[in-house]
Amino acid sequence: MIRFSYSSRLPQIALSLDERIDTALRIGAEGIASAAKSRVPVATHALQNAIHVERITEGEYAVVAGDDDAFYGHIVENGSVNTAPQPFLIPALEAERDNVLADINRVLGDL
């Protein structure tokens, strides 16, 4: 009689999944920030230098265009009564979307 013993890898996968997904999303956010920096209109480099990634929670990142000195990223992106929109964040997201999804799929595929 042949006996087989099976063991599940699910506990190991579960332990590493959050960290791997978090890393893939952070790298994706950094790619989006880099793409936004290359697309933002440059007058003084203040806004370009203020584009950065902030971690909200595990697995959640924000690409922020602005800081205390360069607070006008949303005005550049969306325009105002006096200025036309000059989108740089949304085009950066659209340009990097496939790369972010590919990174996440790679992480999931490596489990």
N, CA and C atoms as a LAMMPS dump frame, in Angstrom:
ITEM: TIMESTEP
0
ITEM: NUMBER OF ATOMS
333
ITEM: BOX BOUNDS ff ff ff
-5.0000000000000000e+02 5.0000000000000000e+02
-5.0000000000000000e+02 5.0000000000000000e+02
-5.0000000000000000e+02 5.0000000000000000e+02
ITEM: ATOMS id mol type element x y z
1 1 1 N 0.837 -1.171 0
2 1 2 C 0 0 0
3 1 3 C 0.887 1.241 0
4 2 1 N 0.571 2.175 -0.89
5 2 2 C 1.31 3.426 -0.986
6 2 3 C 0.5 4.514 -0.291
7 3 1 N 1.195 5.249 0.551
8 3 2 C 0.556 6.344 1.263
9 3 3 C 1.155 7.66 0.804
10 4 1 N 0.314 8.624 0.645
11 4 2 C 0.755 9.953 0.251
12 4 3 C 0.469 10.93 1.379
13 5 1 N 1.381 11.837 1.533
14 5 2 C 1.197 12.89 2.522
15 5 3 C 1.202 14.233 1.79
16 6 1 N 0.212 15.015 2.045
17 6 2 C 0.096 16.317 1.41
18 6 3 C 0.22 17.404 2.469
19 7 1 N 0.887 18.455 2.083
20 7 2 C 0.932 19.608 2.977
21 7 3 C 0.654 20.857 2.139
22 8 1 N 0.024 21.774 2.738
23 8 2 C -0.39 22.988 2.049
24 8 3 C 0.679 24.067 2.156
25 9 1 N 0.906 24.763 1.073
26 9 2 C 1.807 25.922 1.08
27 9 3 C 1.061 27.205 1.383
28 10 1 N -0.249 27.129 1.548
29 10 2 C -1.052 28.333 1.763
30 10 3 C -0.586 29.178 2.946
31 11 1 N -0.224 28.582 4.08
32 11 2 C 0.251 29.439 5.182
33 11 3 C 1.506 30.235 4.809
34 12 1 N 2.435 29.617 4.079
35 12 2 C 3.645 30.326 3.652
36 12 3 C 3.3 31.426 2.659
37 13 1 N 2.419 31.119 1.741
38 13 2 C 2.011 32.099 0.738
39 13 3 C 1.336 33.288 1.417
40 14 1 N 0.455 33.019 2.346
41 14 2 C -0.272 34.085 3.044
42 14 3 C 0.687 35.01 3.79
43 15 1 N 1.736 34.443 4.386
44 15 2 C 2.692 35.264 5.132
45 15 3 C 3.46 36.22 4.232
46 16 1 N 3.778 35.801 3.026
47 16 2 C 4.586 36.648 2.151
48 16 3 C 3.75 37.509 1.205
49 17 1 N 2.48 37.215 1.059
50 17 2 C 1.657 37.905 0.07
51 17 3 C 1.539 39.401 0.338
52 18 1 N 1.206 39.784 1.551
53 18 2 C 1.031 41.205 1.869
54 18 3 C 2.302 42.002 1.577
55 19 1 N 3.433 41.462 1.998
56 19 2 C 4.699 42.162 1.795
57 19 3 C 5.03 42.28 0.31
58 20 1 N 4.813 41.221 -0.439
59 20 2 C 5.117 41.24 -1.868
60 20 3 C 4.211 42.213 -2.626
61 21 1 N 2.931 42.176 -2.32
62 21 2 C 1.998 43.088 -2.974
63 21 3 C 2.334 44.536 -2.598
64 22 1 N 2.629 44.775 -1.33
65 22 2 C 2.999 46.114 -0.882
66 22 3 C 4.218 46.619 -1.65
67 23 1 N 5.212 45.769 -1.812
68 23 2 C 6.421 46.149 -2.544
69 23 3 C 6.104 46.464 -4.002
70 24 1 N 5.298 45.622 -4.644
71 24 2 C 4.935 45.859 -6.044
72 24 3 C 4.176 47.173 -6.197
73 25 1 N 3.277 47.466 -5.273
74 25 2 C 2.512 48.712 -5.348
75 25 3 C 3.386 49.929 -5.083
76 26 1 N 4.335 49.8 -4.17
77 26 2 C 5.261 50.914 -3.893
78 26 3 C 6.11 51.202 -5.13
79 27 1 N 6.618 50.154 -5.745
80 27 2 C 7.424 50.325 -6.958
81 27 3 C 6.571 50.943 -8.065
82 28 1 N 5.326 50.505 -8.166
83 28 2 C 4.415 51.08 -9.155
84 28 3 C 4.169 52.554 -8.914
85 29 1 N 3.947 52.919 -7.657
86 29 2 C 3.725 54.321 -7.313
87 29 3 C 4.961 55.157 -7.627
88 30 1 N 6.135 54.599 -7.367
89 30 2 C 7.363 55.325 -7.685
90 30 3 C 7.514 55.509 -9.197
91 31 1 N 7.092 54.519 -9.976
92 31 2 C 7.11 54.658 -11.43
93 31 3 C 6.168 55.738 -11.908
94 32 1 N 4.996 55.799 -11.301
95 32 2 C 4.021 56.84 -11.656
96 32 3 C 4.576 58.219 -11.283
97 33 1 N 5.187 58.327 -10.11
98 33 2 C 5.772 59.606 -9.687
99 33 3 C 6.876 60.036 -10.651
100 34 1 N 7.703 59.107 -11.065
101 34 2 C 8.774 59.418 -12.011
102 34 3 C 8.206 59.879 -13.354
103 35 1 N 7.162 59.185 -13.818
104 35 2 C 6.517 59.578 -15.074
105 35 3 C 5.873 60.958 -14.945
106 36 1 N 5.282 61.26 -13.788
107 36 2 C 4.673 62.576 -13.564
108 36 3 C 5.743 63.661 -13.565
109 37 1 N 6.883 63.384 -12.96
110 37 2 C 7.969 64.367 -12.942
111 37 3 C 8.457 64.695 -14.349
112 38 1 N 8.418 63.686 -15.223
113 38 2 C 8.877 63.939 -16.588
114 38 3 C 7.823 64.655 -17.427
115 39 1 N 6.584 64.69 -16.969
116 39 2 C 5.492 65.31 -17.723
117 39 3 C 5.062 66.683 -17.191
118 40 1 N 5.375 66.984 -15.953
119 40 2 C 4.9 68.232 -15.358
120 40 3 C 5.546 69.439 -16.05
121 41 1 N 4.773 70.488 -16.311
122 41 2 C 5.365 71.699 -16.867
123 41 3 C 6.386 72.277 -15.882
124 42 1 N 7.524 72.667 -16.398
125 42 2 C 8.606 73.129 -15.522
126 42 3 C 8.847 74.615 -15.732
127 43 1 N 8.685 75.365 -14.67
128 43 2 C 9.044 76.787 -14.683
129 43 3 C 10.206 76.987 -13.716
130 44 1 N 10.012 76.543 -12.478
131 44 2 C 11.052 76.726 -11.459
132 44 3 C 11.545 75.396 -10.887
133 45 1 N 11.028 74.289 -11.316
134 45 2 C 11.32 72.941 -10.809
135 45 3 C 10.729 72.679 -9.434
136 46 1 N 10.073 73.656 -8.845
137 46 2 C 9.516 73.475 -7.497
138 46 3 C 8.454 72.379 -7.485
139 47 1 N 7.53 72.434 -8.409
140 47 2 C 6.483 71.409 -8.446
141 47 3 C 7.07 70.06 -8.834
142 48 1 N 7.953 70.052 -9.797
143 48 2 C 8.594 68.804 -10.219
144 48 3 C 9.313 68.147 -9.032
145 49 1 N 10.018 68.927 -8.255
146 49 2 C 10.734 68.394 -7.093
147 49 3 C 9.803 67.978 -5.959
148 50 1 N 8.571 68.502 -5.976
149 50 2 C 7.619 68.202 -4.901
150 50 3 C 6.783 66.951 -5.178
151 51 1 N 6.915 66.356 -6.348
152 51 2 C 6.177 65.126 -6.649
153 51 3 C 6.848 63.976 -5.911
154 52 1 N 6.049 63.273 -5.105
155 52 2 C 6.609 62.197 -4.29
156 52 3 C 5.538 61.154 -3.979
157 53 1 N 5.984 60.058 -3.378
158 53 2 C 5.094 58.956 -3
159 53 3 C 4.935 58.972 -1.485
160 54 1 N 3.699 58.831 -1.025
161 54 2 C 3.414 58.708 0.412
162 54 3 C 2.71 57.387 0.655
163 55 1 N 3.137 56.691 1.688
164 55 2 C 2.478 55.445 2.08
165 55 3 C 1.294 55.789 2.965
166 56 1 N 0.115 55.322 2.561
167 56 2 C -1.096 55.574 3.341
168 56 3 C -1.255 54.463 4.383
169 57 1 N -1.353 53.244 3.924
170 57 2 C -1.377 52.053 4.767
171 57 3 C -0.645 50.964 4.002
172 58 1 N -0.551 49.788 4.574
173 58 2 C 0.081 48.678 3.861
174 58 3 C -0.697 48.413 2.579
175 59 1 N 0.026 48.437 1.463
176 59 2 C -0.601 48.184 0.18
177 59 3 C -1.34 49.366 -0.407
178 60 1 N -1.177 50.538 0.177
179 60 2 C -1.856 51.724 -0.343
180 60 3 C -0.887 52.904 -0.357
181 61 1 N -0.652 53.408 -1.55
182 61 2 C 0.278 54.511 -1.737
183 61 3 C -0.409 55.632 -2.504
184 62 1 N 0.053 56.846 -2.285
185 62 2 C -0.454 58.003 -3.015
186 62 3 C 0.711 58.694 -3.697
187 63 1 N 0.495 59.085 -4.935
188 63 2 C 1.456 59.937 -5.626
189 63 3 C 0.96 61.357 -5.409
190 64 1 N 1.766 62.151 -4.743
191 64 2 C 1.387 63.502 -4.343
192 64 3 C 2.178 64.503 -5.173
193 65 1 N 1.461 65.468 -5.73
194 65 2 C 2.106 66.521 -6.517
195 65 3 C 2.003 67.822 -5.755
196 66 1 N 2.935 68.025 -4.851
197 66 2 C 2.948 69.262 -4.098
198 66 3 C 3.477 69.069 -2.695
199 67 1 N 3.766 70.185 -2.083
200 67 2 C 4.18 70.239 -0.689
201 67 3 C 3.818 71.625 -0.165
202 68 1 N 4.358 72.009 0.961
203 68 2 C 4.01 73.314 1.534
204 68 3 C 4.402 74.475 0.627
205 69 1 N 5.482 74.334 -0.121
206 69 2 C 5.935 75.413 -0.996
207 69 3 C 5.283 75.348 -2.377
208 70 1 N 5.174 74.147 -2.92
209 70 2 C 4.565 73.962 -4.25
210 70 3 C 3.204 73.305 -4.049
211 71 1 N 2.242 74.11 -3.648
212 71 2 C 0.913 73.628 -3.272
213 71 3 C -0.08 73.62 -4.438
214 72 1 N 0.366 73.939 -5.624
215 72 2 C -0.512 74.229 -6.75
216 72 3 C -0.579 73.106 -7.795
217 73 1 N -0.157 71.916 -7.454
218 73 2 C -0.18 70.815 -8.408
219 73 3 C -1.563 70.554 -8.984
220 74 1 N -2.578 70.629 -8.134
221 74 2 C -3.952 70.397 -8.605
222 74 3 C -4.414 71.478 -9.583
223 75 1 N -3.907 72.681 -9.418
224 75 2 C -4.277 73.76 -10.332
225 75 3 C -3.624 73.541 -11.698
226 76 1 N -2.367 73.122 -11.688
227 76 2 C -1.695 72.819 -12.955
228 76 3 C -2.411 71.666 -13.649
229 77 1 N -2.716 70.622 -12.909
230 77 2 C -3.372 69.431 -13.478
231 77 3 C -4.747 69.748 -14.056
232 78 1 N -5.56 70.49 -13.31
233 78 2 C -6.962 70.709 -13.684
234 78 3 C -7.259 72.069 -14.283
235 79 1 N -6.329 72.994 -14.16
236 79 2 C -6.566 74.341 -14.644
237 79 3 C -7.339 75.161 -13.627
238 80 1 N -7.538 76.402 -13.964
239 80 2 C -8.312 77.313 -13.108
240 80 3 C -9.078 78.264 -14.008
241 81 1 N -9.692 79.244 -13.414
242 81 2 C -10.416 80.25 -14.183
243 81 3 C -9.461 80.975 -15.13
244 82 1 N -8.214 81.127 -14.7
245 82 2 C -7.245 81.908 -15.471
246 82 3 C -6.247 81.066 -16.272
247 83 1 N -6.194 79.777 -16.041
248 83 2 C -5.198 78.945 -16.728
249 83 3 C -5.831 77.672 -17.269
250 84 1 N -5.307 77.223 -18.394
251 84 2 C -5.779 75.97 -18.993
252 84 3 C -5.161 74.789 -18.248
253 85 1 N -5.853 73.667 -18.212
254 85 2 C -5.28 72.471 -17.588
255 85 3 C -4.027 72.012 -18.333
256 86 1 N -3.085 71.524 -17.565
257 86 2 C -1.872 70.919 -18.114
258 86 3 C -1.667 69.576 -17.414
259 87 1 N -2.466 68.59 -17.76
260 87 2 C -2.435 67.309 -17.043
261 87 3 C -1.067 66.633 -17.11
262 88 1 N -0.632 66.146 -15.977
263 88 2 C 0.606 65.385 -15.9
264 88 3 C 0.448 64.148 -15.019
265 89 1 N -0.441 64.211 -14.021
266 89 2 C -0.642 63.054 -13.133
267 89 3 C -1.452 61.948 -13.809
268 90 1 N -2.584 62.282 -14.365
269 90 2 C -3.425 61.274 -15.014
270 90 3 C -2.691 60.64 -16.203
271 91 1 N -2.028 61.422 -17.046
272 91 2 C -1.262 60.785 -18.122
273 91 3 C -0.146 59.87 -17.599
274 92 1 N 0.465 60.245 -16.479
275 92 2 C 1.503 59.386 -15.885
276 92 3 C 0.899 58.068 -15.403
277 93 1 N -0.254 58.147 -14.752
278 93 2 C -0.944 56.939 -14.305
279 93 3 C -1.304 56.057 -15.491
280 94 1 N -1.86 56.66 -16.523
281 94 2 C -2.248 55.89 -17.701
282 94 3 C -1.039 55.246 -18.366
283 95 1 N 0.08 55.939 -18.402
284 95 2 C 1.288 55.405 -19.019
285 95 3 C 1.883 54.254 -18.219
286 96 1 N 1.741 54.286 -16.905
287 96 2 C 2.364 53.281 -16.04
288 96 3 C 1.427 52.152 -15.627
289 97 1 N 0.139 52.269 -15.922
290 97 2 C -0.857 51.284 -15.481
291 97 3 C -0.458 49.851 -15.841
292 98 1 N -0.093 49.609 -17.076
293 98 2 C 0.254 48.25 -17.505
294 98 3 C 1.49 47.727 -16.775
295 99 1 N 2.456 48.601 -16.509
296 99 2 C 3.652 48.181 -15.764
297 99 3 C 3.303 47.771 -14.343
298 100 1 N 2.439 48.549 -13.697
299 100 2 C 2.031 48.22 -12.32
300 100 3 C 1.286 46.889 -12.295
301 101 1 N 0.356 46.715 -13.214
302 101 2 C -0.394 45.457 -13.268
303 101 3 C 0.519 44.275 -13.576
304 102 1 N 1.489 44.472 -14.454
305 102 2 C 2.441 43.401 -14.77
306 102 3 C 3.268 43.032 -13.543
307 103 1 N 3.676 44.036 -12.752
308 103 2 C 4.437 43.753 -11.529
309 103 3 C 3.605 42.957 -10.537
310 104 1 N 2.351 43.335 -10.377
311 104 2 C 1.48 42.611 -9.448
312 104 3 C 1.251 41.188 -9.944
313 105 1 N 1.003 41.031 -11.226
314 105 2 C 0.809 39.688 -11.783
315 105 3 C 2.063 38.836 -11.64
316 106 1 N 3.243 39.454 -11.806
317 106 2 C 4.484 38.718 -11.612
318 106 3 C 4.622 38.246 -10.162
319 107 1 N 4.312 39.137 -9.232
320 107 2 C 4.395 38.772 -7.806
321 107 3 C 3.433 37.618 -7.509
322 108 1 N 2.215 37.704 -8.02
323 108 2 C 1.24 36.636 -7.779
324 108 3 C 1.65 35.345 -8.47
325 109 1 N 2.237 35.466 -9.648
326 109 2 C 2.674 34.286 -10.377
327 109 3 C 3.853 33.579 -9.736
328 110 1 N 4.673 34.326 -8.986
329 110 2 C 5.832 33.749 -8.33
330 110 3 C 5.491 33.01 -7.04
331 111 1 N 4.24 33.081 -6.622
332 111 2 C 3.859 32.395 -5.388
333 111 3 C 3.81 30.95 -5.673
